[in-house]
Amino acid sequence: MSSRFSGILQAAGTGAAAGLAGGVVMVVGEKIEQAITHRPNSYVPARALLTLLGQHPGDTDRPVVWNHLMHYSTAATLGALRGIWAVTGIRGAHANAWHTVVRLGFDQTIENATGVGAPPATWPVREQVVDVLHKAVFSVATGMIADRALAPVLASTRGRTSH
């Protein structure tokens, strides 16, 4: 196995851990926001996961454990991506912004592909703002941890032009 591939695998593992930590930070932020706004918990992530697994949860089902499993598995998976970015030189505020978009896109793809979520453009503006805010918190926390834990030792100087 090449040292570059090995470094990427190691960075993915470190990034997964950063993603789990970012997931915790996001949950704490959500609980603070919910205490202020009285917004209820969303079980759409759990319903999406259960649908992916061949089950048919109803809109009133509240599968808490499945919600946590989906939340933290997504956090670890996308944290692994952020770890790879960090070690290959994709870092800082720009990377955090791009990562937020990836997180939003991932969630919406799964939720809409399974039919348990509606496209965000159809949501009330307040729901859109809350979702973007929490996903940004996740990405910034994950990115800060990944960038601190992983030096950009695999950053390349090749391919800076389009030729």
Backbone as ProteinMPNN parsed JSONL, in Angstrom:
{"seq_chain_A": "MSSRFSGILQAAGTGAAAGLAGGVVMVVGEKIEQAITHRPNSYVPARALLTLLGQHPGDTDRPVVWNHLMHYSTAATLGALRGIWAVTGIRGAHANAWHTVVRLGFDQTIENATGVGAPPATWPVREQVVDVLHKAVFSVATGMIADRALAPVLASTRGRTSH", "coords_chain_A": {"N_chain_A": [[0.857, -1.173, 0.0], [0.576, 2.179, -0.858], [2.322, 4.992, 0.592], [0.964, 7.381, 0.418], [-1.733, 6.599, 0.066], [-2.07, 5.245, 2.464], [-1.737, 7.379, 4.228], [-4.015, 8.842, 3.579], [-6.037, 7.074, 4.368], [-5.536, 7.03, 7.134], [-6.028, 9.704, 7.724], [-8.74, 9.785, 7.118], [-9.768, 8.231, 9.186], [-9.078, 9.81, 11.419], [-10.521, 12.068, 10.712], [-13.117, 10.995, 10.842], [-13.408, 10.668, 13.595], [-13.244, 13.37, 14.285], [-15.573, 14.213, 13.038], [-17.509, 12.855, 14.577], [-17.177, 14.225, 16.992], [-17.876, 16.777, 16.074], [-20.523, 16.223, 15.516], [-21.545, 15.893, 18.102], [-21.221, 18.505, 19.061], [-23.007, 19.788, 17.341], [-25.463, 18.643, 18.172], [-25.627, 19.594, 20.807], [-25.843, 22.335, 20.262], [-28.289, 22.256, 18.864], [-30.041, 21.466, 20.921], [-29.879, 23.649, 22.647], [-30.905, 25.638, 20.94], [-33.497, 24.556, 20.549], [-34.524, 24.726, 23.124], [-34.892, 27.415, 23.314], [-36.5, 28.104, 21.073], [-38.522, 26.245, 21.105], [-38.854, 24.343, 19.173], [-39.68, 21.154, 17.956], [-38.07, 17.876, 18.181], [-36.671, 16.406, 15.227], [-37.495, 13.552, 13.405], [-36.964, 12.723, 10.921], [-34.376, 11.971, 9.876], [-34.034, 9.388, 11.062], [-36.252, 8.039, 10.015], [-35.563, 8.084, 7.333], [-33.24, 6.469, 7.327], [-34.333, 4.029, 8.245], [-36.063, 3.524, 6.122], [-34.192, 3.175, 4.063], [-33.247, 0.759, 4.921], [-35.253, -0.922, 4.274], [-37.605, -0.814, 5.721], [-40.803, 0.621, 6.644], [-41.405, 3.291, 7.987], [-43.821, 5.344, 9.676], [-45.08, 8.755, 9.474], [-45.498, 9.622, 12.051], [-43.923, 8.097, 13.641], [-41.327, 7.826, 16.075], [-38.439, 7.009, 16.215], [-35.992, 6.983, 18.276], [-33.392, 5.821, 18.806], [-32.612, 5.019, 16.245], [-32.507, 7.499, 15.073], [-30.298, 8.658, 16.355], [-28.347, 6.868, 15.472], [-28.351, 7.354, 12.691], [-27.661, 10.066, 12.682], [-25.068, 10.14, 13.898], [-23.641, 8.314, 12.325], [-23.682, 9.57, 9.868], [-22.29, 11.877, 10.595], [-19.749, 10.795, 11.21], [-19.056, 9.67, 8.725], [-19.031, 11.906, 6.962], [-17.239, 13.394, 8.347], [-14.946, 11.88, 7.936], [-14.474, 12.463, 5.258], [-13.861, 15.197, 5.545], [-11.526, 14.996, 7.019], [-9.817, 13.856, 5.114], [-9.78, 15.946, 3.318], [-8.428, 17.855, 4.923], [-5.818, 16.771, 5.273], [-4.962, 16.783, 2.674], [-4.724, 19.398, 2.038], [-7.007, 20.923, 1.715], [-8.524, 23.136, 3.454], [-9.475, 25.153, 6.332], [-11.57, 28.142, 6.426], [-12.832, 28.25, 3.871], [-12.992, 25.514, 3.212], [-14.627, 24.672, 5.313], [-17.021, 25.98, 4.672], [-17.629, 24.78, 2.185], [-17.904, 22.187, 3.087], [-20.144, 22.398, 4.692], [-22.106, 22.729, 2.738], [-21.862, 20.24, 1.498], [-22.71, 18.586, 3.6], [-25.378, 19.457, 3.957], [-26.359, 18.807, 1.403], [-25.962, 16.014, 1.357], [-27.659, 15.095, 3.443], [-30.16, 15.989, 2.454], [-30.302, 14.628, 0.022], [-30.478, 11.923, 0.822], [-32.811, 12.019, 2.429], [-34.768, 12.962, 0.648], [-34.558, 11.163, -1.494], [-35.443, 8.824, -0.321], [-38.008, 9.495, 0.131], [-38.997, 10.483, 2.514], [-38.553, 13.058, 3.254], [-39.063, 16.507, 2.418], [-38.254, 18.712, -0.322], [-35.913, 21.266, 0.545], [-36.49, 23.881, -0.358], [-39.195, 24.027, -0.171], [-39.758, 24.278, 2.458], [-40.659, 26.177, 5.424], [-39.088, 29.373, 5.804], [-37.808, 29.805, 8.263], [-37.259, 27.182, 9.144], [-35.438, 26.42, 7.185], [-33.31, 28.174, 7.712], [-32.589, 27.375, 10.309], [-31.748, 24.734, 9.804], [-29.542, 25.103, 8.051], [-27.894, 26.606, 9.747], [-27.343, 24.782, 11.887], [-26.032, 22.724, 10.474], [-23.846, 24.133, 9.562], [-22.57, 24.686, 11.99], [-21.858, 22.063, 12.69], [-20.047, 21.502, 10.567], [-18.05, 23.478, 10.865], [-17.086, 22.922, 13.465], [-16.201, 20.263, 13.097], [-14.316, 20.716, 11.062], [-12.479, 22.456, 12.308], [-11.384, 20.767, 14.233], [-10.344, 18.672, 12.631], [-8.527, 20.101, 11.006], [-6.747, 20.953, 12.93], [-5.772, 18.563, 13.948], [-4.614, 17.298, 11.803], [-1.935, 17.705, 9.726], [-1.268, 19.384, 6.605], [0.08, 17.404, 4.95], [-0.149, 15.962, 2.618], [-0.742, 17.696, 0.628], [-0.881, 18.792, -2.687], [1.077, 20.27, -5.305], [0.618, 20.091, -7.897], [-1.418, 20.416, -10.871], [-2.47, 23.024, -10.816], [-3.234, 24.595, -12.883], [-5.328, 24.495, -15.823], [-4.314, 22.756, -17.765]], "CA_chain_A": [[0.0, 0.0, 0.0], [1.408, 3.383, -0.948], [2.289, 5.839, 1.788], [-0.081, 8.383, 0.21], [-3.007, 5.947, 0.35], [-2.057, 4.995, 3.901], [-1.983, 8.672, 4.872], [-5.416, 9.203, 3.354], [-6.838, 6.224, 5.252], [-5.351, 7.514, 8.504], [-6.739, 10.982, 7.817], [-10.177, 9.48, 7.144], [-10.076, 7.803, 10.547], [-9.013, 10.995, 12.282], [-11.667, 12.889, 10.335], [-14.332, 10.373, 11.376], [-13.46, 11.052, 15.007], [-13.586, 14.803, 14.304], [-16.987, 14.289, 12.68], [-18.309, 12.466, 15.746], [-17.123, 15.367, 17.916], [-18.707, 17.817, 15.462], [-21.917, 15.808, 15.705], [-21.902, 16.212, 19.486], [-21.356, 19.964, 19.137], [-24.245, 20.134, 16.656], [-26.591, 18.254, 19.022], [-25.694, 20.553, 21.919], [-26.415, 23.561, 19.684], [-29.714, 22.034, 18.58], [-30.788, 21.433, 22.184], [-29.968, 25.042, 23.112], [-31.863, 26.308, 20.041], [-34.838, 24.036, 20.814], [-34.971, 25.26, 24.411], [-35.299, 28.809, 23.07], [-37.558, 28.202, 20.05], [-39.529, 25.201, 21.34], [-38.964, 23.493, 17.991], [-39.577, 19.745, 18.37], [-37.073, 17.029, 17.526], [-37.001, 15.856, 13.919], [-37.193, 12.128, 13.266], [-36.799, 12.448, 9.498], [-33.174, 11.163, 9.634], [-34.293, 7.993, 11.428], [-37.188, 7.47, 9.039], [-34.81, 7.867, 6.093], [-32.392, 5.294, 7.529], [-35.191, 2.844, 8.283], [-36.536, 3.299, 4.754], [-33.052, 2.592, 3.351], [-33.108, -0.619, 5.393], [-36.401, -1.698, 3.813], [-38.771, -0.673, 6.581], [-41.744, 1.651, 6.201], [-41.853, 4.06, 9.16], [-44.832, 6.368, 9.449], [-44.7, 10.128, 9.807], [-45.622, 9.858, 13.489], [-42.941, 7.276, 14.35], [-40.243, 8.578, 16.703], [-37.394, 6.029, 16.553], [-34.882, 7.758, 18.843], [-32.101, 5.153, 18.63], [-32.292, 5.089, 14.82], [-32.156, 8.894, 14.814], [-28.907, 8.818, 16.797], [-27.501, 6.075, 14.58], [-28.22, 8.085, 11.425], [-26.954, 11.323, 12.943], [-23.646, 9.945, 14.153], [-22.988, 7.651, 11.187], [-23.471, 10.634, 8.884], [-21.223, 12.733, 11.123], [-18.473, 10.104, 11.046], [-18.785, 9.522, 7.293], [-18.642, 13.197, 6.387], [-16.009, 13.772, 9.041], [-13.848, 11.205, 7.236], [-14.209, 13.288, 4.08], [-13.202, 16.436, 5.977], [-10.162, 14.627, 7.383], [-9.062, 13.71, 3.867], [-9.556, 17.31, 2.825], [-7.425, 18.536, 5.748], [-4.475, 16.257, 5.019], [-4.582, 17.081, 1.288], [-4.589, 20.84, 1.868], [-8.314, 21.597, 1.588], [-8.606, 23.474, 4.869], [-9.875, 26.482, 6.741], [-12.938, 28.649, 6.282], [-13.414, 27.817, 2.595], [-13.324, 24.093, 3.331], [-15.788, 24.56, 6.206], [-18.199, 26.396, 3.915], [-17.928, 23.72, 1.217], [-18.33, 21.018, 3.855], [-21.533, 22.659, 5.086], [-22.924, 22.434, 1.563], [-21.855, 18.784, 1.334], [-23.56, 18.014, 4.66], [-26.768, 19.745, 3.595], [-26.694, 18.028, 0.216], [-26.031, 14.602, 1.72], [-28.9, 14.875, 4.19], [-31.324, 16.175, 1.593], [-30.337, 13.554, -0.97], [-31.001, 10.721, 1.485], [-34.19, 12.229, 2.893], [-35.669, 13.098, -0.497], [-34.518, 9.93, -2.282], [-36.258, 7.827, 0.371], [-39.389, 9.975, 0.165], [-39.439, 10.863, 3.855], [-38.32, 14.488, 3.43], [-39.481, 17.393, 1.326], [-37.164, 19.602, -0.746], [-35.789, 22.409, 1.459], [-37.118, 25.105, -0.894], [-40.62, 24.017, 0.19], [-39.855, 24.456, 3.904], [-40.703, 27.567, 5.907], [-37.758, 29.989, 5.842], [-37.215, 29.577, 9.59], [-36.722, 25.812, 9.154], [-34.246, 26.425, 6.327], [-32.248, 28.886, 8.436], [-32.167, 26.516, 11.412], [-31.015, 23.597, 9.259], [-28.244, 25.58, 7.574], [-27.113, 27.003, 10.923], [-26.844, 23.602, 12.606], [-25.069, 22.015, 9.63], [-22.633, 24.956, 9.566], [-21.918, 24.427, 13.28], [-21.232, 20.748, 12.541], [-18.902, 21.559, 9.653], [-16.982, 24.297, 11.45], [-16.487, 22.168, 14.573], [-15.472, 19.14, 12.499], [-13.173, 21.262, 10.34], [-11.472, 22.968, 13.245], [-10.712, 19.616, 14.847], [-9.565, 17.987, 11.592], [-7.4, 20.953, 10.605], [-5.768, 20.998, 14.029], [-5.205, 17.224, 14.151], [-3.966, 16.781, 10.588], [-1.127, 18.641, 8.929], [-1.536, 19.203, 5.17], [1.282, 16.748, 4.43], [-0.407, 15.379, 1.3], [-1.152, 18.75, -0.304], [-0.159, 18.701, -3.949], [1.254, 21.521, -6.05], [0.313, 19.784, -9.293], [-2.773, 20.669, -11.304], [-2.957, 24.367, -10.496], [-3.797, 25.18, -14.1], [-6.234, 23.56, -16.496], [-3.694, 22.023, -18.877]], "C_chain_A": [[0.902, 1.235, 0.0], [1.281, 4.222, 0.31], [1.221, 6.919, 1.649], [-1.452, 7.794, 0.559], [-3.137, 5.682, 1.847], [-2.354, 6.288, 4.673], [-3.426, 9.123, 4.724], [-6.327, 8.367, 4.256], [-6.746, 6.686, 6.698], [-6.105, 8.835, 8.705], [-8.246, 10.767, 7.859], [-10.599, 9.039, 8.541], [-10.079, 8.958, 11.531], [-10.202, 11.908, 11.992], [-12.981, 12.327, 10.847], [-14.509, 10.72, 12.848], [-13.822, 12.532, 15.152], [-15.063, 14.991, 13.985], [-17.894, 13.893, 13.835], [-18.331, 13.597, 16.775], [-17.97, 16.52, 17.383], [-20.188, 17.5, 15.593], [-22.408, 16.111, 17.113], [-22.126, 17.717, 19.638], [-22.664, 20.403, 18.479], [-25.46, 19.798, 17.518], [-26.74, 19.223, 20.195], [-26.296, 21.866, 21.423], [-27.899, 23.422, 19.39], [-30.542, 22.072, 19.858], [-30.927, 22.845, 22.767], [-30.993, 25.787, 22.265], [-33.285, 25.858, 20.335], [-35.391, 24.536, 22.151], [-35.473, 26.692, 24.257], [-36.515, 28.88, 22.156], [-38.727, 27.252, 20.269], [-39.8, 24.361, 20.095], [-38.805, 22.051, 18.432], [-38.43, 19.034, 17.655], [-37.587, 16.599, 16.16], [-36.599, 14.388, 13.899], [-37.066, 11.734, 11.798], [-35.515, 11.651, 9.24], [-33.395, 9.68, 9.953], [-35.216, 7.337, 10.42], [-36.494, 7.21, 7.704], [-33.94, 6.613, 6.213], [-33.231, 4.021, 7.523], [-35.728, 2.505, 6.899], [-35.429, 2.678, 3.91], [-32.868, 1.117, 3.702], [-34.336, -1.476, 5.073], [-37.625, -1.648, 4.698], [-39.641, 0.477, 6.079], [-42.264, 2.441, 7.404], [-42.892, 5.102, 8.766], [-44.354, 7.733, 9.885], [-44.797, 10.436, 11.294], [-44.646, 9.004, 14.302], [-41.809, 8.152, 14.868], [-39.136, 7.608, 17.158], [-36.089, 6.7, 16.995], [-33.52, 7.111, 18.559], [-31.673, 5.227, 17.166], [-31.9, 6.507, 14.428], [-30.69, 9.14, 15.185], [-27.957, 8.058, 15.872], [-27.289, 6.801, 13.255], [-27.392, 9.353, 11.616], [-25.447, 11.09, 13.067], [-22.944, 9.179, 13.043], [-22.742, 8.653, 10.06], [-22.329, 11.542, 9.327], [-19.855, 12.079, 10.921], [-18.087, 9.995, 9.569], [-18.305, 10.835, 6.687], [-17.446, 13.8, 7.116], [-14.793, 13.134, 8.384], [-13.47, 11.995, 5.986], [-13.432, 14.544, 4.472], [-11.778, 16.173, 6.418], [-9.272, 14.468, 6.156], [-8.784, 15.085, 3.275], [-8.413, 17.962, 3.592], [-6.016, 18.076, 5.406], [-4.009, 16.559, 3.592], [-4.582, 18.581, 0.995], [-5.884, 21.6, 1.65], [-8.756, 21.901, 3.013], [-9.24, 24.838, 5.088], [-11.322, 26.831, 6.432], [-13.589, 28.224, 4.972], [-13.846, 26.363, 2.655], [-14.536, 23.895, 4.234], [-17.067, 24.946, 5.487], [-18.601, 25.314, 2.907], [-18.472, 22.484, 1.929], [-19.772, 21.187, 4.335], [-22.471, 22.321, 3.936], [-22.99, 20.923, 1.33], [-22.779, 18.135, 2.358], [-25.036, 18.245, 4.344], [-27.209, 18.885, 2.415], [-26.834, 16.546, 0.509], [-27.35, 14.304, 2.42], [-30.117, 14.955, 3.277], [-31.43, 15.097, 0.519], [-30.95, 12.302, -0.349], [-32.477, 10.898, 1.838], [-35.174, 12.326, 1.735], [-35.687, 11.844, -1.361], [-35.379, 8.837, -1.649], [-37.721, 8.239, 0.455], [-39.887, 10.379, 1.538], [-39.232, 12.346, 4.148], [-38.78, 15.248, 2.211], [-38.303, 18.271, 0.921], [-37.114, 20.855, 0.137], [-36.447, 23.689, 0.946], [-38.604, 25.171, -0.555], [-40.835, 24.225, 1.688], [-40.111, 25.924, 4.245], [-39.269, 28.098, 6.039], [-37.075, 29.726, 7.18], [-36.591, 28.182, 9.68], [-35.453, 25.718, 8.311], [-33.066, 27.051, 7.065], [-31.7, 28.009, 9.559], [-31.326, 25.352, 10.893], [-29.62, 24.009, 8.792], [-27.35, 25.941, 8.754], [-26.525, 25.781, 11.624], [-25.825, 22.821, 11.783], [-23.761, 22.802, 9.532], [-21.862, 24.753, 10.869], [-21.193, 23.083, 13.216], [-19.954, 20.857, 11.711], [-17.749, 22.379, 10.21], [-16.298, 23.546, 12.589], [-15.645, 21.01, 14.035], [-14.203, 19.634, 11.811], [-12.089, 21.778, 11.251], [-10.683, 21.827, 13.87], [-9.816, 18.923, 13.819], [-8.34, 18.803, 11.193], [-6.323, 21.015, 11.689], [-5.051, 19.652, 14.167], [-4.359, 16.749, 12.974], [-3.209, 17.886, 9.859], [-1.39, 18.369, 7.446], [-0.365, 18.537, 4.444], [1.082, 16.118, 3.052], [-0.925, 16.413, 0.302], [-0.264, 18.682, -1.544], [0.001, 20.089, -4.563], [0.974, 21.3, -7.531], [-1.129, 20.209, -9.611], [-3.332, 22.031, -10.971], [-3.528, 25.091, -11.699], [-4.583, 24.101, -14.84], [-5.604, 22.771, -17.632], [-3.264, 20.624, -18.503]], "O_chain_A": [[1.865, 1.317, 0.763], [0.267, 4.173, 1.007], [0.632, 7.334, 2.646], [-2.238, 8.423, 1.267], [-4.207, 5.878, 2.423], [-3.116, 6.289, 5.64], [-3.993, 9.719, 5.64], [-7.276, 8.891, 4.841], [-7.752, 6.73, 7.407], [-6.741, 9.044, 9.738], [-8.955, 11.488, 8.561], [-11.662, 9.427, 9.025], [-10.97, 9.07, 12.372], [-10.814, 12.454, 12.91], [-13.867, 13.083, 11.244], [-15.614, 11.026, 13.297], [-14.604, 12.905, 16.027], [-15.73, 15.832, 14.588], [-18.932, 14.518, 14.054], [-19.374, 13.892, 17.359], [-18.695, 17.166, 18.14], [-21.011, 18.401, 15.759], [-23.548, 16.535, 17.301], [-23.095, 18.15, 20.261], [-23.352, 21.285, 18.992], [-26.398, 20.592, 17.588], [-27.853, 19.623, 20.535], [-27.158, 22.445, 22.084], [-28.677, 24.344, 19.631], [-31.629, 22.649, 19.875], [-31.972, 23.191, 23.316], [-31.852, 26.488, 22.8], [-34.195, 26.686, 20.37], [-36.597, 24.743, 22.286], [-36.368, 27.126, 24.982], [-37.455, 29.628, 22.426], [-39.797, 27.431, 19.688], [-40.856, 23.74, 19.98], [-37.895, 21.74, 19.2], [-37.894, 19.525, 16.662], [-38.792, 16.446, 15.96], [-35.501, 14.027, 14.322], [-37.06, 10.548, 11.468], [-35.554, 10.716, 8.44], [-32.981, 8.815, 9.182], [-34.985, 6.198, 10.015], [-36.8, 6.232, 7.022], [-33.911, 5.789, 5.299], [-32.875, 3.044, 6.864], [-35.838, 1.331, 6.543], [-35.684, 1.762, 3.13], [-32.394, 0.328, 2.885], [-34.449, -2.61, 5.539], [-38.592, -2.369, 4.453], [-39.24, 1.217, 5.181], [-43.419, 2.286, 7.799], [-42.849, 5.666, 7.672], [-43.346, 7.857, 10.58], [-44.226, 11.426, 11.751], [-44.55, 9.166, 15.518], [-41.382, 9.095, 14.202], [-38.931, 7.419, 18.357], [-35.2, 6.949, 16.18], [-32.596, 7.793, 18.117], [-30.502, 5.47, 16.875], [-31.058, 6.7, 13.551], [-29.941, 9.751, 14.423], [-26.885, 8.557, 15.531], [-26.167, 6.855, 12.751], [-26.525, 9.667, 10.799], [-24.652, 11.765, 12.414], [-21.747, 9.378, 12.836], [-21.718, 8.592, 9.38], [-21.493, 11.93, 8.511], [-18.907, 12.744, 10.505], [-16.929, 10.203, 9.208], [-17.296, 10.872, 5.984], [-16.725, 14.625, 6.556], [-13.737, 13.757, 8.281], [-12.289, 12.174, 5.691], [-12.461, 14.91, 3.81], [-10.904, 17.018, 6.222], [-8.116, 14.893, 6.157], [-7.684, 15.351, 2.79], [-7.522, 18.558, 2.986], [-5.114, 18.901, 5.263], [-2.808, 16.589, 3.324], [-4.454, 18.989, -0.159], [-5.856, 22.809, 1.421], [-9.297, 21.034, 3.7], [-9.505, 25.576, 4.14], [-12.168, 25.965, 6.211], [-14.769, 27.874, 4.955], [-14.938, 26.016, 2.204], [-15.382, 23.045, 3.957], [-18.098, 24.301, 5.676], [-19.779, 24.976, 2.794], [-19.384, 21.821, 1.436], [-20.531, 20.218, 4.376], [-23.512, 21.697, 4.142], [-24.049, 20.389, 1.004], [-23.545, 17.233, 2.02], [-25.848, 17.327, 4.455], [-28.296, 18.307, 2.427], [-27.725, 15.888, -0.029], [-28.069, 13.379, 2.043], [-30.996, 14.095, 3.323], [-32.534, 14.697, 0.149], [-31.843, 11.69, -0.936], [-33.293, 10.015, 1.571], [-36.295, 11.825, 1.83], [-36.732, 11.494, -1.91], [-35.973, 8.022, -2.355], [-38.578, 7.429, 0.808], [-41.085, 10.599, 1.715], [-39.687, 12.841, 5.179], [-38.874, 14.7, 1.113], [-37.434, 18.547, 1.748], [-38.153, 21.439, 0.443], [-36.915, 24.499, 1.746], [-39.212, 26.238, -0.637], [-41.975, 24.335, 2.139], [-39.812, 26.811, 3.446], [-38.35, 27.341, 6.352], [-35.875, 29.451, 7.215], [-35.504, 28.027, 10.237], [-34.507, 25.021, 8.678], [-31.957, 26.518, 7.042], [-30.486, 27.913, 9.739], [-30.299, 25.021, 11.485], [-28.634, 23.341, 9.103], [-26.165, 25.61, 8.752], [-25.331, 25.754, 11.922], [-24.853, 22.307, 12.336], [-22.687, 22.208, 9.429], [-20.635, 24.66, 10.853], [-20.043, 22.977, 13.642], [-18.903, 20.358, 12.114], [-16.587, 22.007, 10.04], [-15.07, 23.532, 12.673], [-14.512, 20.805, 14.469], [-13.138, 19.036, 11.963], [-10.904, 21.564, 10.996], [-9.464, 21.91, 14.019], [-8.657, 18.623, 14.108], [-7.244, 18.26, 11.058], [-5.133, 21.116, 11.389], [-3.858, 19.61, 14.467], [-3.486, 15.896, 13.136], [-3.797, 18.88, 9.433], [-1.703, 17.238, 7.074], [0.12, 19.053, 3.438], [2.06, 15.774, 2.389], [-1.479, 16.059, -0.739], [0.953, 18.533, -1.444], [-0.836, 20.969, -4.363], [1.084, 22.231, -8.329], [-1.954, 20.34, -8.707], [-4.547, 22.187, -10.853], [-4.228, 26.092, -11.55], [-4.497, 22.921, -14.499], [-6.335, 22.157, -18.409], [-2.73, 19.898, -19.341]]}, "name": "protein", "num_of_chains": 1, "seq": "MSSRFSGILQAAGTGAAAGLAGGVVMVVGEKIEQAITHRPNSYVPARALLTLLGQHPGDTDRPVVWNHLMHYSTAATLGALRGIWAVTGIRGAHANAWHTVVRLGFDQTIENATGVGAPPATWPVREQVVDVLHKAVFSVATGMIADRALAPVLASTRGRTSH"}
